[in-house]
Amino acid sequence: MNKSIGFIGGGRVTKILLQGFKNNNVLSGKIVVTDTNPEMLAKLTSQFPEVESSDAASAASQDIVFIALHPPMVMDTLKLVKNDVKAEAVVVSLAPKINLPKLSMKLGHVKNLARLIPNATSYIN
């Protein structure tokens, strides 16, 4: 069964993960990315045609949600999208400094929370 994936933030780390997924042929479900920089989104959707550009609410409403933002932006963004995140979703924070208790404070209804700090080796798997 394919799970839909949402990325809140479309920067370097999102690109690294998408490339890793592509290298392993796992880009088969719906993939939604949001970012405040339209140029970044255009580059990402050009490089990964499987990806659709959308708003934060849509990205947050997917089965697996990656929070790919700089730490200062994470908590405010989670406050904005918390009602869009499904209780059964898996939420993965890619931000350093934001621990699981902090995530849980904003997304208390979501029990599947995780943290991942990817790097360039994620790109080559």
N, C-alpha and C positions, 0 to 999 in steps of 0.2 A: 504494500500500500504506500503510495506516495504522500508525503507530508508537504504542505505548503510552507514556504520559508519567507520571513520578512526581515529585512535589514533596516534598522533605524540608524542611518548614517551610511554614506556611500563612499567613504575614503579609502585610503591605502589598505587597511586591514580587511575591509569588505572585499576589495579586489583580490587580495591574497587568498582569502577563503574561497571565493568564487572560482579562482583559477585552480585551487586544490580540488574542489568539487568537480570541475570540468575535467581535470587530469584523470579522475577516477570514474568518469561517466555517471555522476550522480545528480546532474542537473535535469531531472526529468519532471519534477512537479512545478507548481506555481512558485515563482520567486518574485517578490516585490521589494523594491528598494526606495527609500526616501532620503533626501538630503536637501539642505538649504541652498546648495550651489547647483544651479541648473546645468552649468558646463560639466561639472563632475558627473552628474547623472547621464548626460548625453554621451560622454566618453564611455561610461560603464555599460550603458545599453548598446552602444556600438560594438564594444568588445565582447559582450555577452548578450546576444540577441534573445536568449531565453528569459532575460530579466525585464520586468516591467517597472516603469517609474510610477510612483504614486505618492500619496500623502502619508504622514506618520500614523494616522488612524488605521489606514489599510495595512501598512506594514506590521503594526502592532496586533492586528487581528488574525494573523496566520498561526499555523500549528506550532512552528518553531520560530522564535523571535530573537534575533541577535541585536543587542544594544551595542552599536559600534560608534560611540561618541567619545569625545574627550571628557575626562572625569568632571570638569566643572559644569558640563551641560547635562549630565545623566539624570540627576535627581529632578531637575525642573521638567525635563522631557518626560520622565516616568510619571510625574504628576499629571501631565497633560494627556497621556495615552492610557493611564491605568484602567479606565473603564472599557477600553477597546481590547485589552488583552484577555483572552479566554482563560478561565480557571484551569482548564486541562492543558494549556499551552506549556511548552518548554521555553523558558526564557534564559538566554545565555548572554551574560555581560562580558564584553571584551575590554572593559575599562579597568585599568589598574586603580587601586585605592578605594574602589567601591566594593565593599565586602558583602557577603550574603545577608547578614542582618540588616544592612542598609537597604539592600534590594527588597527584602521582605517587608520592611517598613512601608515602602511605596506600593508593593504588589502583594499584599498579604493574602489575597484570594488565590494566588498562584503558588502551588506547592513544588513545582518542578523548576527550580532555579539553579543556575550553574554559572561558574566563572571560567573563562579561558583567556589566557594571554598569548595570542598567536605571534609568531615571528616569521622571518623569511623562510625558515625551513618548512613551515606550513604550506608554502607555495609549491615546493617540490615534493612534498609528502615524505 
